[in-house]
């Protein structure tokens, strides 16, 4: 049951009596501060102009038209005309009981499912992946899971950067600087080193020496035999794009190794994609795209280049350079065309760093001019991950994929945490070494993901192992611990929870803390709607954190195993059960696992 949706459904006919434009008024029904009730409807104020009566009076007229008797106590009017709604205990208890017996714990699938393509992760294959790509991966995966659970058709597509200049750099590096033994031994690490070295020399030649694999004093001698390296790299790139045999052969040789290194990271993160159609996949469509865009009168030639001029932007979007080469934007246009032809999505979401927002604004405007006007194109942008020094976070140098060391460190910290928790148990340590390691993997990876997901995605955030592993805050370990505590109750009481669940045991709300927990549990469905509304997984982490706190309040005031009556004991066990299942499921939608004990 979606409480808010149900209330809005009830308000609709009552509001329709006053105005035709009901939707904005329905948005004014919201959860309220507990002291005022459960929900508050603030629609009487805007209605006063239409009705021509003072808002309190409008509120009264509205209440008279509402049919809420089965689910709410009599509504009250407060202040200038707020309508306060308090759900009936019996109705809440009934809804909670239904959620207990429902596999979807009370979340109905979407009434009108949509088709979404989600473009996320998309690292550049030849370069080390950076922490921003984790952010994209983790946010994209959470959206994929949540939309899918809500019954939408979701297609995930990893738009790998597997083409273009970065490969020109690696090919050049391979031809001129490779260490054959290292390459044989560990191709991906060597290719990453070559990429960084070529980058370093190009920067050196541009007068901006940056750190890289070569010691600074050796840079001049490395650079000298390769004057104008950037030009040479572009030539290698052009040779690859033209399909010249040697470069194409090298590309085909490098790709499997690079991909398998990436997949190791994805496996560890528990992320998989329906498709991985990288930039290279679109190569043979590019010239036709440019022709078509030109034919439709959307692009024009300017100084030898083909450009799409877009109103709001002074600089056009170039789709073919004067030397005939294509750009990132051209590939993105081809990708939109392909996705529309193949999947006919209602929406395409691009989970990409905020630094690309101008690219996407132009791309979407260009796509609309080109004729793709009835698809929602959305840049689900996110902020920069900062180090504790408040500068963009950098993964450890020499880490080929750039991320394994981060994952290892998170898991190592979680291992220490697991040992600490285990050793402090009053009954003495309970976990074997293997169990501690298992806990560490789930908690460590979970902590890393949760830290990312719990941030408002549009803000920058500071990456801190200490914070993400804290047991007392809005973190994965806190949520995972709340889950294991519930499991601990069943173990302690010898409770067979699934039998209890199926036994149609009624929920009894005898204490305010029980009631509050029931309301919190029934708001799960609302939280998922909030995630989807603006593609913000942080809505779900905040919800889960509130739920866990409400649960603690309940647990402190309401004995479960020692409840006063058997009826109460069973009811409370089921509230615990629903809490644990909501946490487990909510975390699962975020791509985070749980363990039964820790
Ligand atoms: N490979 C790009 C990068 O790492 C991200 C690609 C995002 N997706 C897209 N369709 N442009 O910056």
Boltz pocket constraint, residues with backbone or C-beta under 6 A from the ligand:
constraints:
  - pocket:
      binder: B
      contacts: [[A, 119], [A, 121], [A, 122], [A, 123], [A, 124], [A, 159], [A, 160], [A, 161], [A, 332], [A, 335], [A, 350], [A, 351], [A, 352]]
      max_distance: 6.0
